[in-house]
Amino acid sequence: MARVLKVAAASAAGLFPRLRTPVSTVRTSASLSSHPGAGPVWNLGRLNHVAVAVPDLEKARAFYKNVLGAEVGEPVPLPEHGVSVVFVNLGNTKMELLHPLGSDSPIAGFLKKNKAGGMHHVCIEVDNINVAVMDLKEKKIRILSEEAKIGAHGKPVIFLHPSDCGGVLVELEQA
């Protein structure tokens, strides 16, 4: 078991090179329920949504509503983020359909590279975003803005650099 944990830790270090926390003890099933990387002052919560960049917002909205039968919201422009969003309610979580709002939108750049669209980021809730940001900065995880901005749900959000998160753009949202 200890050998398996050492191999897993070495593998994780390769995926997340900036997060170098050695694994020194074997965890029991009781300790696995907490998030050991977060620390005692903030906790990682549930998956809030998966965001998908789409080249045609109305077409994507119609697909999820009319073909799959999902509960789909109305488009909401978020000029401060350079996007229009539509949320698709999936019961236990949501999908966020993203479409550029203007040519300088970060989603416009994403769609230039990915003409058909695709998965853009995952959003995970945290119980204290300000403490989480301070802790992550101490752990050398890059934050993509100087401070949290208000996101689509009216709550503070920040984005973590994909290179520090195994190639995934991670959004943290205040629960």
Rosetta constraint file for C-alpha pairs under 8 A:
AtomPair CA 1 CA 5 HARMONIC 6.33 0.50
AtomPair CA 2 CA 6 HARMONIC 6.25 0.50
AtomPair CA 2 CA 26 HARMONIC 6.82 0.50
AtomPair CA 3 CA 7 HARMONIC 6.22 0.50
AtomPair CA 4 CA 8 HARMONIC 6.10 0.50
AtomPair CA 5 CA 9 HARMONIC 6.00 0.50
AtomPair CA 5 CA 23 HARMONIC 7.55 0.50
AtomPair CA 5 CA 26 HARMONIC 7.64 0.50
AtomPair CA 6 CA 10 HARMONIC 6.14 0.50
AtomPair CA 6 CA 23 HARMONIC 7.11 0.50
AtomPair CA 7 CA 11 HARMONIC 6.12 0.50
AtomPair CA 8 CA 12 HARMONIC 6.08 0.50
AtomPair CA 9 CA 13 HARMONIC 6.10 0.50
AtomPair CA 9 CA 22 HARMONIC 7.34 0.50
AtomPair CA 9 CA 23 HARMONIC 6.57 0.50
AtomPair CA 10 CA 14 HARMONIC 6.48 0.50
AtomPair CA 11 CA 15 HARMONIC 6.57 0.50
AtomPair CA 12 CA 16 HARMONIC 5.93 0.50
AtomPair CA 12 CA 17 HARMONIC 7.97 0.50
AtomPair CA 13 CA 17 HARMONIC 5.14 0.50
AtomPair CA 13 CA 18 HARMONIC 7.86 0.50
AtomPair CA 13 CA 19 HARMONIC 6.84 0.50
AtomPair CA 13 CA 20 HARMONIC 6.22 0.50
AtomPair CA 15 CA 165 HARMONIC 7.83 0.50
AtomPair CA 15 CA 166 HARMONIC 5.13 0.50
AtomPair CA 16 CA 20 HARMONIC 7.83 0.50
AtomPair CA 16 CA 163 HARMONIC 7.86 0.50
AtomPair CA 16 CA 164 HARMONIC 5.91 0.50
AtomPair CA 16 CA 165 HARMONIC 6.00 0.50
AtomPair CA 16 CA 166 HARMONIC 5.34 0.50
AtomPair CA 17 CA 164 HARMONIC 7.06 0.50
AtomPair CA 18 CA 139 HARMONIC 7.82 0.50
AtomPair CA 18 CA 140 HARMONIC 6.52 0.50
AtomPair CA 18 CA 141 HARMONIC 6.90 0.50
AtomPair CA 18 CA 164 HARMONIC 6.01 0.50
AtomPair CA 19 CA 139 HARMONIC 6.71 0.50
AtomPair CA 19 CA 140 HARMONIC 7.43 0.50
AtomPair CA 19 CA 141 HARMONIC 7.61 0.50
AtomPair CA 19 CA 164 HARMONIC 7.66 0.50
AtomPair CA 27 CA 31 HARMONIC 5.93 0.50
AtomPair CA 27 CA 32 HARMONIC 6.65 0.50
AtomPair CA 28 CA 32 HARMONIC 6.58 0.50
AtomPair CA 29 CA 33 HARMONIC 7.15 0.50
AtomPair CA 32 CA 36 HARMONIC 7.95 0.50
AtomPair CA 35 CA 39 HARMONIC 7.32 0.50
AtomPair CA 35 CA 43 HARMONIC 6.90 0.50
AtomPair CA 35 CA 44 HARMONIC 6.81 0.50
AtomPair CA 38 CA 42 HARMONIC 6.16 0.50
AtomPair CA 38 CA 43 HARMONIC 5.91 0.50
AtomPair CA 38 CA 44 HARMONIC 6.79 0.50
AtomPair CA 38 CA 132 HARMONIC 7.52 0.50
AtomPair CA 38 CA 135 HARMONIC 7.83 0.50
AtomPair CA 39 CA 43 HARMONIC 7.31 0.50
AtomPair CA 41 CA 131 HARMONIC 7.01 0.50
AtomPair CA 41 CA 132 HARMONIC 7.99 0.50
AtomPair CA 42 CA 126 HARMONIC 7.07 0.50
AtomPair CA 42 CA 127 HARMONIC 6.03 0.50
AtomPair CA 42 CA 128 HARMONIC 5.66 0.50
AtomPair CA 42 CA 129 HARMONIC 7.92 0.50
AtomPair CA 42 CA 131 HARMONIC 6.49 0.50
AtomPair CA 42 CA 132 HARMONIC 6.00 0.50
AtomPair CA 43 CA 126 HARMONIC 5.73 0.50
AtomPair CA 43 CA 127 HARMONIC 5.67 0.50
AtomPair CA 43 CA 128 HARMONIC 7.39 0.50
AtomPair CA 44 CA 124 HARMONIC 7.19 0.50
AtomPair CA 44 CA 125 HARMONIC 6.21 0.50
AtomPair CA 44 CA 126 HARMONIC 4.69 0.50
AtomPair CA 44 CA 127 HARMONIC 6.82 0.50
AtomPair CA 45 CA 124 HARMONIC 6.38 0.50
AtomPair CA 45 CA 125 HARMONIC 4.76 0.50
AtomPair CA 45 CA 126 HARMONIC 5.20 0.50
AtomPair CA 45 CA 127 HARMONIC 6.97 0.50
AtomPair CA 45 CA 175 HARMONIC 7.64 0.50
AtomPair CA 46 CA 124 HARMONIC 5.86 0.50
AtomPair CA 46 CA 125 HARMONIC 5.64 0.50
AtomPair CA 47 CA 93 HARMONIC 6.75 0.50
AtomPair CA 47 CA 122 HARMONIC 7.61 0.50
AtomPair CA 47 CA 123 HARMONIC 6.10 0.50
AtomPair CA 47 CA 124 HARMONIC 4.55 0.50
AtomPair CA 47 CA 125 HARMONIC 6.42 0.50
AtomPair CA 48 CA 93 HARMONIC 5.74 0.50
AtomPair CA 48 CA 94 HARMONIC 6.49 0.50
AtomPair CA 48 CA 122 HARMONIC 7.89 0.50
AtomPair CA 48 CA 123 HARMONIC 5.40 0.50
AtomPair CA 48 CA 124 HARMONIC 5.31 0.50
AtomPair CA 48 CA 125 HARMONIC 6.17 0.50
AtomPair CA 49 CA 93 HARMONIC 5.77 0.50
AtomPair CA 49 CA 94 HARMONIC 4.61 0.50
AtomPair CA 49 CA 95 HARMONIC 5.18 0.50
AtomPair CA 49 CA 96 HARMONIC 6.43 0.50
AtomPair CA 49 CA 122 HARMONIC 6.08 0.50
AtomPair CA 49 CA 123 HARMONIC 5.23 0.50
AtomPair CA 49 CA 124 HARMONIC 7.25 0.50
AtomPair CA 50 CA 94 HARMONIC 6.67 0.50
AtomPair CA 50 CA 95 HARMONIC 4.94 0.50
AtomPair CA 50 CA 96 HARMONIC 6.10 0.50
AtomPair CA 50 CA 119 HARMONIC 7.41 0.50
AtomPair CA 50 CA 120 HARMONIC 7.77 0.50
AtomPair CA 50 CA 121 HARMONIC 6.08 0.50
AtomPair CA 50 CA 122 HARMONIC 4.55 0.50
AtomPair CA 50 CA 123 HARMONIC 6.21 0.50
AtomPair CA 51 CA 95 HARMONIC 5.67 0.50
AtomPair CA 51 CA 96 HARMONIC 4.43 0.50
AtomPair CA 51 CA 97 HARMONIC 5.91 0.50
AtomPair CA 51 CA 98 HARMONIC 6.76 0.50
AtomPair CA 51 CA 119 HARMONIC 6.02 0.50
AtomPair CA 51 CA 120 HARMONIC 5.43 0.50
AtomPair CA 51 CA 121 HARMONIC 5.21 0.50
AtomPair CA 51 CA 122 HARMONIC 6.09 0.50
AtomPair CA 51 CA 123 HARMONIC 7.73 0.50
AtomPair CA 52 CA 95 HARMONIC 7.19 0.50
AtomPair CA 52 CA 96 HARMONIC 6.09 0.50
AtomPair CA 52 CA 97 HARMONIC 5.07 0.50
AtomPair CA 52 CA 98 HARMONIC 5.92 0.50
AtomPair CA 52 CA 117 HARMONIC 7.09 0.50
AtomPair CA 52 CA 118 HARMONIC 5.33 0.50
AtomPair CA 52 CA 119 HARMONIC 4.34 0.50
AtomPair CA 52 CA 120 HARMONIC 5.19 0.50
AtomPair CA 52 CA 121 HARMONIC 7.25 0.50
AtomPair CA 53 CA 97 HARMONIC 5.92 0.50
AtomPair CA 53 CA 98 HARMONIC 4.56 0.50
AtomPair CA 53 CA 99 HARMONIC 5.98 0.50
AtomPair CA 53 CA 107 HARMONIC 6.67 0.50
AtomPair CA 53 CA 110 HARMONIC 7.71 0.50
AtomPair CA 53 CA 111 HARMONIC 7.17 0.50
AtomPair CA 53 CA 117 HARMONIC 5.04 0.50
AtomPair CA 53 CA 118 HARMONIC 5.39 0.50
AtomPair CA 53 CA 119 HARMONIC 6.27 0.50
AtomPair CA 53 CA 120 HARMONIC 5.90 0.50
AtomPair CA 54 CA 60 HARMONIC 6.88 0.50
AtomPair CA 54 CA 97 HARMONIC 6.45 0.50
AtomPair CA 54 CA 98 HARMONIC 5.90 0.50
AtomPair CA 54 CA 99 HARMONIC 5.63 0.50
AtomPair CA 54 CA 111 HARMONIC 7.58 0.50
AtomPair CA 54 CA 116 HARMONIC 6.98 0.50
AtomPair CA 54 CA 117 HARMONIC 4.69 0.50
AtomPair CA 54 CA 118 HARMONIC 6.82 0.50
AtomPair CA 55 CA 99 HARMONIC 6.43 0.50
AtomPair CA 55 CA 111 HARMONIC 6.79 0.50
AtomPair CA 55 CA 115 HARMONIC 7.14 0.50
AtomPair CA 55 CA 116 HARMONIC 6.49 0.50
AtomPair CA 55 CA 117 HARMONIC 5.98 0.50
AtomPair CA 56 CA 60 HARMONIC 6.23 0.50
AtomPair CA 56 CA 99 HARMONIC 7.22 0.50
AtomPair CA 57 CA 61 HARMONIC 5.98 0.50
AtomPair CA 57 CA 86 HARMONIC 7.90 0.50
AtomPair CA 57 CA 97 HARMONIC 7.14 0.50
AtomPair CA 57 CA 98 HARMONIC 7.37 0.50
AtomPair CA 57 CA 99 HARMONIC 6.06 0.50
AtomPair CA 58 CA 62 HARMONIC 6.02 0.50
AtomPair CA 59 CA 63 HARMONIC 6.23 0.50
AtomPair CA 60 CA 64 HARMONIC 6.49 0.50
AtomPair CA 60 CA 97 HARMONIC 7.62 0.50
AtomPair CA 61 CA 65 HARMONIC 6.17 0.50
AtomPair CA 61 CA 72 HARMONIC 6.87 0.50
AtomPair CA 61 CA 86 HARMONIC 7.29 0.50
AtomPair CA 61 CA 97 HARMONIC 7.79 0.50
AtomPair CA 62 CA 66 HARMONIC 5.42 0.50
AtomPair CA 62 CA 67 HARMONIC 7.28 0.50
AtomPair CA 63 CA 67 HARMONIC 5.06 0.50
AtomPair CA 63 CA 68 HARMONIC 6.58 0.50
AtomPair CA 64 CA 68 HARMONIC 5.00 0.50
AtomPair CA 64 CA 69 HARMONIC 6.24 0.50
AtomPair CA 64 CA 70 HARMONIC 5.56 0.50
AtomPair CA 64 CA 71 HARMONIC 7.93 0.50
AtomPair CA 64 CA 72 HARMONIC 7.08 0.50
AtomPair CA 64 CA 88 HARMONIC 7.30 0.50
AtomPair CA 65 CA 69 HARMONIC 4.76 0.50
AtomPair CA 65 CA 70 HARMONIC 4.86 0.50
AtomPair CA 65 CA 71 HARMONIC 6.25 0.50
AtomPair CA 65 CA 72 HARMONIC 5.83 0.50
AtomPair CA 66 CA 70 HARMONIC 7.65 0.50
AtomPair CA 70 CA 88 HARMONIC 6.63 0.50
AtomPair CA 70 CA 89 HARMONIC 6.63 0.50
AtomPair CA 70 CA 90 HARMONIC 6.88 0.50
AtomPair CA 71 CA 88 HARMONIC 5.94 0.50
AtomPair CA 71 CA 89 HARMONIC 5.37 0.50
AtomPair CA 71 CA 90 HARMONIC 7.42 0.50
AtomPair CA 72 CA 86 HARMONIC 7.18 0.50
AtomPair CA 72 CA 87 HARMONIC 6.03 0.50
AtomPair CA 72 CA 88 HARMONIC 4.54 0.50
AtomPair CA 72 CA 89 HARMONIC 6.25 0.50
AtomPair CA 73 CA 86 HARMONIC 5.68 0.50
AtomPair CA 73 CA 87 HARMONIC 5.38 0.50
AtomPair CA 73 CA 88 HARMONIC 6.38 0.50
AtomPair CA 73 CA 89 HARMONIC 7.99 0.50
AtomPair CA 74 CA 86 HARMONIC 5.85 0.50
AtomPair CA 74 CA 87 HARMONIC 7.65 0.50
AtomPair CA 75 CA 84 HARMONIC 6.26 0.50
AtomPair CA 75 CA 85 HARMONIC 5.47 0.50
AtomPair CA 75 CA 86 HARMONIC 4.77 0.50
AtomPair CA 76 CA 84 HARMONIC 5.36 0.50
AtomPair CA 76 CA 85 HARMONIC 5.25 0.50
AtomPair CA 76 CA 86 HARMONIC 6.41 0.50
AtomPair CA 77 CA 83 HARMONIC 6.12 0.50
AtomPair CA 77 CA 84 HARMONIC 4.10 0.50
AtomPair CA 77 CA 85 HARMONIC 6.39 0.50
AtomPair CA 77 CA 101 HARMONIC 7.30 0.50
AtomPair CA 78 CA 82 HARMONIC 6.11 0.50
AtomPair CA 78 CA 83 HARMONIC 5.39 0.50
AtomPair CA 78 CA 84 HARMONIC 5.66 0.50
AtomPair CA 78 CA 85 HARMONIC 7.42 0.50
AtomPair CA 78 CA 101 HARMONIC 7.82 0.50
AtomPair CA 78 CA 152 HARMONIC 7.18 0.50
AtomPair CA 79 CA 83 HARMONIC 6.28 0.50
AtomPair CA 79 CA 84 HARMONIC 7.80 0.50
AtomPair CA 79 CA 101 HARMONIC 6.83 0.50
AtomPair CA 81 CA 105 HARMONIC 7.51 0.50
AtomPair CA 82 CA 100 HARMONIC 6.18 0.50
AtomPair CA 82 CA 101 HARMONIC 4.88 0.50
AtomPair CA 82 CA 102 HARMONIC 6.55 0.50
AtomPair CA 82 CA 104 HARMONIC 7.42 0.50
AtomPair CA 82 CA 105 HARMONIC 4.68 0.50
AtomPair CA 82 CA 106 HARMONIC 6.97 0.50
AtomPair CA 82 CA 107 HARMONIC 7.71 0.50
AtomPair CA 83 CA 98 HARMONIC 6.28 0.50
AtomPair CA 83 CA 99 HARMONIC 5.50 0.50
AtomPair CA 83 CA 100 HARMONIC 4.61 0.50
AtomPair CA 83 CA 101 HARMONIC 4.47 0.50
AtomPair CA 83 CA 102 HARMONIC 7.78 0.50
AtomPair CA 83 CA 105 HARMONIC 6.62 0.50
AtomPair CA 83 CA 107 HARMONIC 7.07 0.50
AtomPair CA 84 CA 98 HARMONIC 5.93 0.50
AtomPair CA 84 CA 99 HARMONIC 5.24 0.50
AtomPair CA 84 CA 100 HARMONIC 6.30 0.50
AtomPair CA 84 CA 101 HARMONIC 5.91 0.50
AtomPair CA 85 CA 96 HARMONIC 6.37 0.50
AtomPair CA 85 CA 97 HARMONIC 5.47 0.50
AtomPair CA 85 CA 98 HARMONIC 4.89 0.50
AtomPair CA 85 CA 99 HARMONIC 6.49 0.50
AtomPair CA 85 CA 152 HARMONIC 7.71 0.50
AtomPair CA 86 CA 96 HARMONIC 5.75 0.50
AtomPair CA 86 CA 97 HARMONIC 5.08 0.50
AtomPair CA 86 CA 98 HARMONIC 6.91 0.50
AtomPair CA 87 CA 94 HARMONIC 6.45 0.50
AtomPair CA 87 CA 95 HARMONIC 5.75 0.50
AtomPair CA 87 CA 96 HARMONIC 4.65 0.50
AtomPair CA 87 CA 97 HARMONIC 6.26 0.50
AtomPair CA 88 CA 94 HARMONIC 5.47 0.50
AtomPair CA 88 CA 95 HARMONIC 5.03 0.50
AtomPair CA 88 CA 96 HARMONIC 6.32 0.50
AtomPair CA 88 CA 97 HARMONIC 7.61 0.50
AtomPair CA 89 CA 93 HARMONIC 6.60 0.50
AtomPair CA 89 CA 94 HARMONIC 4.72 0.50
AtomPair CA 89 CA 95 HARMONIC 6.73 0.50
AtomPair CA 90 CA 94 HARMONIC 5.23 0.50
AtomPair CA 90 CA 95 HARMONIC 7.33 0.50
AtomPair CA 98 CA 107 HARMONIC 7.26 0.50
AtomPair CA 99 CA 107 HARMONIC 6.48 0.50
AtomPair CA 99 CA 108 HARMONIC 7.69 0.50
AtomPair CA 100 CA 105 HARMONIC 5.47 0.50
AtomPair CA 100 CA 106 HARMONIC 7.36 0.50
AtomPair CA 100 CA 107 HARMONIC 5.13 0.50
AtomPair CA 100 CA 108 HARMONIC 5.23 0.50
AtomPair CA 101 CA 105 HARMONIC 6.07 0.50
AtomPair CA 102 CA 108 HARMONIC 7.65 0.50
AtomPair CA 103 CA 108 HARMONIC 6.05 0.50
AtomPair CA 104 CA 108 HARMONIC 6.72 0.50
AtomPair CA 104 CA 109 HARMONIC 7.66 0.50
AtomPair CA 105 CA 109 HARMONIC 6.86 0.50
AtomPair CA 106 CA 110 HARMONIC 6.40 0.50
AtomPair CA 107 CA 111 HARMONIC 6.08 0.50
AtomPair CA 108 CA 112 HARMONIC 6.27 0.50
AtomPair CA 109 CA 113 HARMONIC 6.72 0.50
AtomPair CA 110 CA 114 HARMONIC 6.08 0.50
AtomPair CA 110 CA 117 HARMONIC 7.81 0.50
AtomPair CA 111 CA 115 HARMONIC 5.12 0.50
AtomPair CA 111 CA 116 HARMONIC 7.25 0.50
AtomPair CA 111 CA 117 HARMONIC 5.76 0.50
AtomPair CA 114 CA 118 HARMONIC 6.96 0.50
AtomPair CA 120 CA 169 HARMONIC 7.01 0.50
AtomPair CA 121 CA 168 HARMONIC 6.55 0.50
AtomPair CA 121 CA 169 HARMONIC 4.85 0.50
AtomPair CA 121 CA 170 HARMONIC 5.72 0.50
AtomPair CA 121 CA 171 HARMONIC 6.86 0.50
AtomPair CA 122 CA 168 HARMONIC 7.64 0.50
AtomPair CA 122 CA 169 HARMONIC 6.68 0.50
AtomPair CA 122 CA 170 HARMONIC 5.26 0.50
AtomPair CA 122 CA 171 HARMONIC 6.02 0.50
AtomPair CA 123 CA 170 HARMONIC 5.97 0.50
AtomPair CA 123 CA 171 HARMONIC 4.46 0.50
AtomPair CA 123 CA 172 HARMONIC 5.64 0.50
AtomPair CA 123 CA 173 HARMONIC 6.77 0.50
AtomPair CA 124 CA 170 HARMONIC 7.48 0.50
AtomPair CA 124 CA 171 HARMONIC 6.31 0.50
AtomPair CA 124 CA 172 HARMONIC 5.11 0.50
AtomPair CA 124 CA 173 HARMONIC 6.18 0.50
AtomPair CA 125 CA 172 HARMONIC 5.63 0.50
AtomPair CA 125 CA 173 HARMONIC 4.72 0.50
AtomPair CA 125 CA 174 HARMONIC 5.75 0.50
AtomPair CA 125 CA 175 HARMONIC 5.23 0.50
AtomPair CA 126 CA 132 HARMONIC 7.53 0.50
AtomPair CA 126 CA 172 HARMONIC 6.41 0.50
AtomPair CA 126 CA 173 HARMONIC 5.99 0.50
AtomPair CA 126 CA 174 HARMONIC 5.27 0.50
AtomPair CA 126 CA 175 HARMONIC 5.58 0.50
AtomPair CA 127 CA 174 HARMONIC 5.94 0.50
AtomPair CA 127 CA 175 HARMONIC 5.37 0.50
AtomPair CA 128 CA 132 HARMONIC 6.11 0.50
AtomPair CA 128 CA 174 HARMONIC 6.21 0.50
AtomPair CA 128 CA 175 HARMONIC 7.67 0.50
AtomPair CA 129 CA 133 HARMONIC 6.08 0.50
AtomPair CA 129 CA 156 HARMONIC 7.48 0.50
AtomPair CA 129 CA 157 HARMONIC 7.58 0.50
AtomPair CA 129 CA 172 HARMONIC 7.25 0.50
AtomPair CA 129 CA 173 HARMONIC 6.88 0.50
AtomPair CA 129 CA 174 HARMONIC 5.40 0.50
AtomPair CA 130 CA 134 HARMONIC 6.43 0.50
AtomPair CA 130 CA 148 HARMONIC 8.00 0.50
AtomPair CA 131 CA 135 HARMONIC 6.12 0.50
AtomPair CA 132 CA 136 HARMONIC 5.99 0.50
AtomPair CA 133 CA 137 HARMONIC 6.09 0.50
AtomPair CA 133 CA 143 HARMONIC 7.59 0.50
AtomPair CA 134 CA 138 HARMONIC 6.35 0.50
AtomPair CA 135 CA 139 HARMONIC 6.40 0.50
AtomPair CA 136 CA 140 HARMONIC 6.38 0.50
AtomPair CA 136 CA 141 HARMONIC 5.29 0.50
AtomPair CA 136 CA 142 HARMONIC 7.67 0.50
AtomPair CA 137 CA 141 HARMONIC 5.30 0.50
AtomPair CA 137 CA 142 HARMONIC 6.44 0.50
AtomPair CA 137 CA 143 HARMONIC 7.37 0.50
AtomPair CA 141 CA 160 HARMONIC 7.07 0.50
AtomPair CA 141 CA 161 HARMONIC 7.25 0.50
AtomPair CA 141 CA 164 HARMONIC 5.90 0.50
AtomPair CA 142 CA 160 HARMONIC 5.93 0.50
AtomPair CA 142 CA 161 HARMONIC 5.42 0.50
AtomPair CA 142 CA 164 HARMONIC 6.93 0.50
AtomPair CA 143 CA 158 HARMONIC 7.08 0.50
AtomPair CA 143 CA 159 HARMONIC 5.93 0.50
AtomPair CA 143 CA 160 HARMONIC 4.71 0.50
AtomPair CA 143 CA 161 HARMONIC 5.97 0.50
AtomPair CA 144 CA 158 HARMONIC 7.19 0.50
AtomPair CA 144 CA 159 HARMONIC 5.50 0.50
AtomPair CA 144 CA 160 HARMONIC 5.88 0.50
AtomPair CA 144 CA 161 HARMONIC 6.10 0.50
AtomPair CA 145 CA 158 HARMONIC 6.91 0.50
AtomPair CA 145 CA 159 HARMONIC 7.25 0.50
AtomPair CA 147 CA 158 HARMONIC 7.23 0.50
AtomPair CA 148 CA 156 HARMONIC 5.46 0.50
AtomPair CA 148 CA 157 HARMONIC 5.17 0.50
AtomPair CA 148 CA 158 HARMONIC 5.01 0.50
AtomPair CA 149 CA 155 HARMONIC 7.97 0.50
AtomPair CA 149 CA 156 HARMONIC 5.24 0.50
AtomPair CA 149 CA 157 HARMONIC 5.43 0.50
AtomPair CA 149 CA 158 HARMONIC 6.63 0.50
AtomPair CA 150 CA 154 HARMONIC 5.57 0.50
AtomPair CA 150 CA 155 HARMONIC 5.18 0.50
AtomPair CA 150 CA 156 HARMONIC 4.42 0.50
AtomPair CA 150 CA 157 HARMONIC 6.00 0.50
AtomPair CA 151 CA 155 HARMONIC 5.56 0.50
AtomPair CA 151 CA 156 HARMONIC 5.92 0.50
AtomPair CA 151 CA 157 HARMONIC 5.68 0.50
AtomPair CA 151 CA 173 HARMONIC 7.92 0.50
AtomPair CA 155 CA 173 HARMONIC 6.71 0.50
AtomPair CA 155 CA 174 HARMONIC 6.00 0.50
AtomPair CA 155 CA 175 HARMONIC 7.80 0.50
AtomPair CA 156 CA 173 HARMONIC 5.90 0.50
AtomPair CA 156 CA 174 HARMONIC 5.59 0.50
AtomPair CA 157 CA 171 HARMONIC 6.62 0.50
AtomPair CA 157 CA 172 HARMONIC 5.48 0.50
AtomPair CA 157 CA 173 HARMONIC 4.43 0.50
AtomPair CA 157 CA 174 HARMONIC 6.46 0.50
AtomPair CA 158 CA 171 HARMONIC 5.62 0.50
AtomPair CA 158 CA 172 HARMONIC 5.41 0.50
AtomPair CA 158 CA 173 HARMONIC 6.80 0.50
AtomPair CA 159 CA 169 HARMONIC 6.92 0.50
AtomPair CA 159 CA 170 HARMONIC 5.60 0.50
AtomPair CA 159 CA 171 HARMONIC 4.34 0.50
AtomPair CA 159 CA 172 HARMONIC 6.27 0.50
AtomPair CA 160 CA 164 HARMONIC 7.41 0.50
AtomPair CA 160 CA 165 HARMONIC 7.29 0.50
AtomPair CA 160 CA 169 HARMONIC 6.21 0.50
AtomPair CA 160 CA 170 HARMONIC 5.24 0.50
AtomPair CA 160 CA 171 HARMONIC 6.32 0.50
AtomPair CA 160 CA 172 HARMONIC 7.82 0.50
AtomPair CA 161 CA 165 HARMONIC 6.66 0.50
AtomPair CA 161 CA 168 HARMONIC 7.91 0.50
AtomPair CA 161 CA 169 HARMONIC 6.10 0.50
AtomPair CA 161 CA 170 HARMONIC 7.29 0.50
AtomPair CA 162 CA 166 HARMONIC 6.45 0.50
AtomPair CA 162 CA 167 HARMONIC 4.59 0.50
AtomPair CA 162 CA 168 HARMONIC 4.63 0.50
AtomPair CA 162 CA 169 HARMONIC 4.42 0.50
AtomPair CA 162 CA 170 HARMONIC 6.89 0.50
AtomPair CA 163 CA 167 HARMONIC 5.15 0.50
AtomPair CA 163 CA 168 HARMONIC 7.39 0.50
AtomPair CA 165 CA 169 HARMONIC 7.04 0.50
AtomPair CA 165 CA 170 HARMONIC 7.23 0.50
